[in-house]
Amino acid sequence: NSRALAESMALKNCGQRAKDCEVIVWYDRRCGAVSADQGSGVYWGVAETASQANGIAKNQCVKGGGKGCEVKVSQCSR
């Protein structure tokens, strides 16, 4: 219900899998998506719809030189 709580939960969940977690993007009443390439590249997109956010995230990956770019997760906050 708040940005602070969302960031805290994200860091807690990430911390179970990694040690270098940080919040790098925030959105409210929009949709966000995260894409990754076959290496260690991670990219995101934020837009009005999930499909738009997915497209932005994947395009950012391709523009960044990623190979095998794939959307890993998307979520809308309403």
N, C-alpha and C positions, 0 to 999 in steps of 0.2 A: 503493500500500500504506500510505500515511500521509496524515494531514490536510495536513501541510506540503507534501508532494509534489503532492497534488491541488490545493491552492490555488495553488501555483507554476505548475502546468500551466494552470490556468484563467486566471490573470493573463497568462501568456505568450500563450495563444490569443486572449484579448480584446485584448491590446496590439497585435496585428496588425491590428485593425480600429478601435480607439478609443484615446484617450489618458487617459480618466478612469475606468479600471477599478478595481473593488474587489470583494472577496468580501463578499456580503451575506447568504448563507444557507449552512448546512452541515448535512449529514445523513449518518448512518452506519447501515447495515443497515435502511434505509427507502427510500422512493421520493420523488423530488422532481420538480416540474414548473414550468415557467416559461410564463406567458401574457403577451401584449402586446395593446395596443389599437391603433387606427389612428393614434394620436399617438405620444407618446414614453413612455407609461406601461408599466411592466414590473411584473409581480406573480408571486408564487410560492406553492407549496403543498408541504407535506411530509406524508406519510401512510404507512400500511402497504402499500398497493397503488398501482400506477401510476394506475389509474382514479380512486381516491380523491384522489391528489395532483393529477391533472388537474382534477377537479371543484373542489377548493379553490382552485387557481390561477385558474381561470376565474371562480369566484364572487368572489374578491378583486378581480379586474379590474372586474367588474360593480359591486360595492359601491363601488369607487373612482371610479365614474363613467365608466369606459372605454366606448368605442363600438367595436363590431366586435371584441370580445375573442376571442382565439384562442390555444389552447395551441401554443406553438412547439417545445417540446422537453420530454421527460420521460425519466427514467432511474432505475433501481433499483440500490441498492448492497446486495449480499448477501454 
